[in-house]
Amino acid sequence: MLDTEWTVVRYLVGWVEARLRTVREGDRQLGALSLEWIIIAVALAVVAGVATGIFVAKVKSDANSLP
């Protein structure tokens, strides 16, 4: 993994850990909002992954049909 990718992954993991810590510490309003955003972010990542897979498959099939 590249250094930039590793840095981004570490930052995101740290951010999620901080938000989950907020949930555990008892500030329910901040924790609930944070948990909602975590769920939204995961859902968007899944959708982006599926869209990428479909796009790559379509490009490969179209590339194979070229003369």
Secondary structure as the mmCIF struct_conf table of DSSP 4:
data_model
#
loop_
_struct_conf.conf_type_id
_struct_conf.id
_struct_conf.beg_label_comp_id
_struct_conf.beg_label_asym_id
_struct_conf.beg_label_seq_id
_struct_conf.end_label_comp_id
_struct_conf.end_label_asym_id
_struct_conf.end_label_seq_id
HELX_RH_AL_P HELX_RH_AL_P1 ASP A 3 GLU A 25
TURN_TY1_P TURN_TY1_P1 GLY A 26 GLY A 26
HELX_RH_AL_P HELX_RH_AL_P2 ARG A 28 ASN A 64
TURN_TY1_P TURN_TY1_P2 SER A 65 SER A 65
#
